[in-house]
Amino acid sequence: MSKFNLTFTRRQTLATMFSGIAATALARSPGKAFASETPFKIGLFIPLSGPAALFGPTGKATTELAVDAVNKSGGILGRQVQLIVADAGGPAADTARSAVKLILNDRVDAIIGSCDSSSREALIGAIKGKVPFIFTPVFEGGVCAPNTYVIGDTPAEQIKPSLTYLMKERGAKRIFLIGNDYVWPRKLNDFAVGVVQANAGEVVGNEYVPLGAANRFEDVLGRIKTAKADLVVSTLVGSDNVNFNRTFGGFGLSHDIMRIGYLLEENTLKGIGAENSDNMFSCMSYFADLDTPENLKFKAAYEAKFNGGTAPQLSNIGVDTYVGVNFLAALAKRADGMKSAQLMAASEGLTFEGAASGQVMRSRRVDKTMYLTTCKGGKFELVKAFDNVAAADVCPA
């Protein structure tokens, strides 16, 4: 017998043996034994580099916490969840290439993304609805791609209740808008103009600055003072948000002029400093110091897993991916499968756990409780909770 024939015969024997084992397993538990051993893979896109990298550690940690809880309860569709983390902090094209790799090579079952608008659009183009895409951070609206679900705060949820409150209850009538020069700030500020007009106010300035440019904002602050603004609406991001508010506080303007930031969370507030945060507000669906039963339970589990004080700082950006896992698990369970049409139908009216309160999806957007807070001693203190705020920006059926 030749060497080739001997090798071939051994391969035939091994193939026969493994076929017999597989047949026996399937006979014992038709279709389920194999399925339960196949992990449910989630591709997690978070910023691990770039200007938003400070949010990455929290996003990774909270997502791992959510995966632990889901796996303890039986996984998704009877399969244990496996997390594959990818960087969404670089160029959008790199993010898209990573998504294609995860779909084709790693065979992910779903993708959760917390990233900027350009990376989100690149992910939607790469995924093409093949697997569900859950986009989790605050966003500007207008996202209705197939098999795509948006759970972050919308302009209607952040701006309408909070700005209306500050205008009616705190006497703000002259509003100055400032943001970075890209799609999210421009869309939010456009929405804010409508709210100001609806409340008989006046927009006395509307300015945009390049993202990440060296800027201490002295000239802008001079124009804010000259305009006699009652309230500054900020859609600045990251280091620009920090630099603007440090300079604002240093100029002593906070005694007479209120500020509200719509990407102002715990990490950014640390950079600004308690000494520069008087008369400053924020409005989001999550703050680390919220005294709700859900948040107390969530924080206890988080601190237990990550050794309390050594855990990454909790904030709205970071906790959003935790909520994304909860949403995905609830969605797959209700759909009883992963087909796009079933998932989109099952998403309507779906209830699931947030970190601070329950949430409901309607038209692939999420209605939720929003929290207006003010900054006190380097922390956020609740001013008012707005229950069951509708996302308003919805996708057609």
C-alpha positions in Angstrom: 0.0 0.0 0.0 1.4 3.4 -0.9 1.9 6.2 1.6 -0.9 8.2 -0.1 -3.4 5.3 0.2 -2.5 4.8 3.8 -3.1 8.4 4.7 -6.3 8.4 2.8 -7.6 5.3 4.6 -6.8 6.9 8.0 -8.7 10.0 7.0 -11.7 8.0 5.9 -11.6 6.1 9.3 -11.4 9.3 11.3 -14.2 10.9 9.2 -16.4 7.9 9.8 -15.7 7.9 13.5 -16.5 11.6 13.9 -19.6 11.2 11.8 -20.8 8.5 14.2 -20.2 10.7 17.2 -22.0 13.6 15.7 -25.0 11.4 14.7 -25.2 10.0 18.2 -25.2 13.5 19.7 -27.9 14.8 17.4 -30.0 11.7 18.1 -29.8 12.4 21.8 -30.8 16.1 21.5 -32.0 17.0 18.0 -30.6 20.4 17.0 -30.0 21.7 20.5 -26.8 20.1 21.7 -24.7 21.5 19.0 -26.5 24.9 19.1 -25.9 25.4 22.8 -22.2 24.8 22.4 -21.9 27.4 19.7 -21.2 30.8 21.3 -23.4 33.8 20.5 -20.7 36.3 19.3 -21.1 40.1 19.8 -18.8 42.5 18.1 -18.4 45.6 20.4 -17.1 48.8 18.7 -15.9 51.3 21.3 -13.3 54.1 21.1 -10.0 52.6 22.3 -8.0 55.3 20.6 -8.5 58.9 19.5 -10.2 61.9 21.3 -13.0 59.7 22.8 -10.7 57.0 24.1 -11.5 58.1 27.7 -14.9 56.4 27.3 -13.4 53.1 26.1 -12.5 51.5 29.5 -16.0 52.1 30.9 -17.7 50.8 27.8 -15.6 47.6 27.9 -16.1 47.1 31.6 -19.9 47.6 31.7 -20.4 45.4 28.6 -18.5 42.6 30.3 -20.8 43.0 33.3 -23.9 42.8 31.1 -22.5 39.7 29.3 -21.8 38.0 32.7 -25.4 38.5 33.7 -26.9 37.3 30.4 -24.7 34.2 30.5 -25.7 33.4 34.0 -29.4 33.6 33.0 -28.8 31.1 30.1 -27.2 33.3 27.4 -29.0 34.5 24.2 -31.2 31.9 22.5 -29.6 29.3 24.7 -26.0 30.2 23.7 -23.4 31.6 25.9 -22.3 35.1 24.8 -18.7 35.7 23.6 -17.6 39.3 23.4 -15.1 40.5 20.6 -13.9 44.1 21.2 -12.9 46.3 18.3 -11.6 49.9 18.2 -14.0 52.6 16.8 -11.7 55.5 17.7 -9.8 55.7 14.5 -10.7 56.6 10.9 -14.2 55.5 9.9 -12.8 53.3 7.0 -10.7 51.3 9.6 -13.9 50.7 11.7 -15.7 49.5 8.6 -12.9 47.1 7.7 -13.0 45.7 11.2 -16.7 45.1 10.9 -16.4 43.2 7.7 -13.7 41.0 9.3 -15.9 40.3 12.3 -18.9 39.3 10.1 -17.0 37.2 7.6 -14.2 35.7 9.7 -15.5 35.7 13.2 -19.1 35.1 12.3 -20.5 37.6 14.8 -24.2 37.3 15.5 -24.7 41.0 16.3 -22.7 44.3 16.6 -23.0 47.0 19.3 -21.4 50.3 18.6 -20.7 53.4 20.7 -18.9 55.8 18.3 -19.1 59.0 16.4 -21.5 59.7 13.5 -19.1 59.0 10.7 -18.0 55.7 12.2 -21.7 54.8 12.7 -22.4 55.4 9.0 -19.4 53.4 8.0 -20.6 50.5 10.2 -24.1 50.6 8.7 -22.6 50.5 5.2 -20.3 47.5 6.1 -22.9 45.5 8.0 -25.7 46.0 5.4 -28.3 44.6 7.8 -26.7 41.1 7.7 -26.7 41.1 11.5 -28.5 43.4 14.0 -26.6 46.7 14.7 -27.4 48.4 18.0 -26.1 52.0 18.1 -26.0 53.1 21.7 -24.6 56.7 22.4 -26.3 60.1 22.2 -27.0 60.9 18.6 -28.6 63.5 16.3 -31.4 61.4 14.7 -32.1 60.3 11.2 -30.8 56.7 11.4 -33.3 54.2 9.9 -31.2 51.5 8.2 -32.6 48.0 8.1 -31.9 45.9 11.1 -30.4 48.9 12.9 -31.6 49.9 16.4 -30.8 53.2 18.1 -31.1 53.3 21.9 -29.2 56.6 22.7 -30.6 59.9 23.8 -32.2 62.0 20.9 -32.4 65.8 20.6 -36.0 65.6 21.6 -35.2 63.8 24.8 -32.2 65.8 25.8 -33.0 69.3 24.7 -36.8 69.8 24.7 -37.6 69.1 28.3 -34.4 70.6 29.8 -34.2 73.8 27.8 -37.9 74.4 28.2 -37.5 74.0 32.0 -34.5 76.4 32.2 -36.4 79.0 30.1 -39.6 78.7 32.1 -38.4 78.0 35.6 -35.0 79.8 35.6 -35.8 82.8 33.4 -33.5 82.1 30.5 -34.6 84.1 27.5 -31.5 85.1 25.7 -29.7 81.9 24.4 -26.2 81.6 23.0 -25.4 78.3 21.1 -21.9 77.0 20.7 -20.7 73.6 19.3 -18.1 71.7 17.4 -18.3 71.9 13.6 -19.7 68.5 12.6 -23.1 66.9 12.2 -24.1 66.1 15.9 -23.6 69.6 17.3 -25.2 71.3 14.2 -28.3 69.0 14.4 -28.7 69.5 18.1 -28.3 73.3 17.9 -30.8 73.4 15.0 -33.3 71.6 17.3 -32.5 73.9 20.1 -33.4 77.0 18.0 -36.9 75.6 17.6 -37.3 75.1 21.3 -36.1 78.6 22.0 -38.6 80.1 19.6 -41.4 77.9 20.9 -40.7 79.4 24.4 -40.6 83.0 23.2 -36.9 83.3 23.6 -34.2 84.7 21.4 -31.0 83.1 20.0 -28.3 85.8 20.5 -25.5 83.8 19.0 -24.8 80.5 17.2 -21.1 79.5 16.7 -19.1 76.5 15.7 -15.5 75.7 16.2 -13.3 73.0 14.7 -13.1 69.7 16.6 -10.0 69.4 18.7 -8.4 72.7 17.6 -6.2 74.6 20.0 -8.7 77.1 21.4 -9.1 78.8 24.8 -12.3 80.5 23.6 -11.5 84.0 24.9 -13.0 85.6 21.8 -16.2 83.6 21.9 -16.6 84.4 25.6 -16.3 88.1 24.8 -19.1 87.8 22.3 -21.3 85.8 24.8 -20.8 88.6 27.4 -21.5 91.3 24.9 -24.7 89.5 23.7 -25.9 89.5 27.4 -26.8 85.9 27.2 -28.8 84.3 30.0 -27.9 80.7 29.0 -25.2 79.1 26.9 -26.2 75.8 25.2 -23.0 73.8 24.5 -22.6 70.9 22.1 -18.8 70.9 22.5 -17.1 67.6 22.8 -14.2 66.2 24.9 -11.2 68.5 25.3 -13.1 71.4 23.6 -15.8 71.1 26.2 -13.2 71.1 29.0 -11.3 74.1 27.7 -14.4 76.2 27.0 -15.8 75.6 30.5 -12.5 76.1 32.3 -12.1 79.5 30.5 -15.7 80.4 31.2 -15.2 79.8 34.9 -11.9 81.6 34.9 -13.5 84.7 33.4 -16.1 84.7 36.2 -19.0 84.5 33.9 -20.8 81.6 35.7 -22.3 83.9 38.4 -24.5 85.6 35.8 -24.8 83.2 32.9 -26.1 79.6 33.0 -24.7 76.8 30.9 -26.1 73.5 29.8 -23.9 70.9 28.0 -25.4 68.0 26.1 -22.2 65.9 26.2 -21.4 66.8 29.7 -20.8 63.7 31.8 -18.6 62.5 34.7 -15.3 62.2 32.8 -15.7 65.6 31.2 -16.8 67.2 34.5 -13.6 65.9 36.2 -11.6 67.7 33.5 -13.5 71.0 34.0 -13.2 70.9 37.7 -15.6 71.8 40.5 -14.2 75.4 40.6 -15.4 76.0 37.0 -18.8 74.4 37.1 -21.1 76.8 39.0 -24.5 77.3 37.4 -23.8 74.5 34.9 -26.4 71.8 33.9 -26.6 68.6 31.9 -29.4 66.4 30.7 -29.0 62.7 29.9 -30.6 59.4 30.6 -27.9 58.3 33.0 -25.7 59.8 35.7 -23.6 57.8 38.1 -25.1 59.3 41.2 -28.7 58.8 40.4 -30.6 57.5 43.4 -32.8 54.9 41.6 -33.3 51.3 42.6 -32.0 50.2 39.2 -28.9 52.3 39.4 -28.1 51.2 43.0 -28.3 47.6 41.9 -26.3 48.2 38.8 -23.5 50.1 40.7 -23.3 47.4 43.4 -22.7 44.7 40.7 -20.3 46.9 38.8 -18.2 47.7 41.9 -18.2 44.1 43.0 -16.9 42.9 39.7 -14.3 45.6 39.3 -13.0 46.1 42.9 -14.9 49.3 43.7 -12.6 52.3 43.5 -10.4 50.8 40.8 -13.3 50.5 38.4 -13.4 52.9 35.4 -15.6 56.0 36.0 -19.3 55.4 35.2 -20.9 57.8 32.8 -23.7 57.9 30.1 -21.1 57.2 27.4 -19.8 53.8 28.5 -22.9 52.7 30.3 -24.7 52.9 26.9 -23.1 49.6 25.7 -24.3 47.8 28.9 -27.8 48.8 28.0 -27.1 47.7 24.4 -26.5 44.1 25.6 -29.7 44.1 27.7 -31.6 45.3 24.7 -30.1 42.7 22.4 -30.9 39.9 24.8 -34.5 41.0 25.2 -34.9 41.5 21.4 -33.6 38.1 20.5 -35.8 36.4 23.1 -38.9 38.1 21.9 -38.1 37.4 18.2 -37.2 33.8 19.1 -34.5 34.0 16.4 -32.1 36.3 14.6 -33.8 36.9 11.2 -34.0 40.6 10.3 -37.7 40.8 9.7 -38.5 39.0 13.0 -36.2 41.3 15.0 -37.5 44.5 13.6 -41.1 43.4 14.2 -40.2 42.2 17.8 -38.5 45.6 18.6 -41.8 47.5 18.5 -43.0 48.1 22.1 -40.0 46.1 23.5 -39.3 46.8 27.2 -35.8 46.2 28.6 -33.5 47.2 31.5 -31.5 50.4 31.4 -28.9 51.2 34.0 -31.0 53.7 35.9 -34.6 52.9 34.7 -36.7 50.8 32.4 -36.8 51.7 28.7 -39.3 51.0 25.8 -38.5 50.9 22.1 -40.9 52.4 19.6 -40.1 52.6 15.9 -36.5 51.6 16.6 -36.1 54.4 19.1 -36.2 54.3 22.8 -38.6 56.2 25.1 -37.0 56.8 28.5 -36.7 58.8 31.7 -34.4 61.9 31.3 -32.6 63.6 34.1 -31.8 67.3 34.3 -28.9 67.8 36.7 -26.7 70.6 38.0 -23.0 70.4 38.9 -22.2 70.6 42.7 -18.8 70.0 44.1 -17.6 68.0 41.0 -20.7 65.8 40.9 -24.1 65.9 39.3 -27.1 66.7 41.5 -30.6 65.9 40.3 -32.8 69.0 39.5 -35.8 67.2 37.8 -36.6 63.9 36.2 -38.8 63.8 33.1 -40.6 60.5 32.9 -41.3 58.6 29.7 -39.9 61.1 27.3 -40.6 60.1 23.7 -37.7 59.9 21.2 -39.8 61.8 18.6 -37.3 61.0 15.8 -38.7 57.6 14.7 -38.3 55.2 11.8 -41.3 54.5 9.4 -42.9 51.1 9.7 
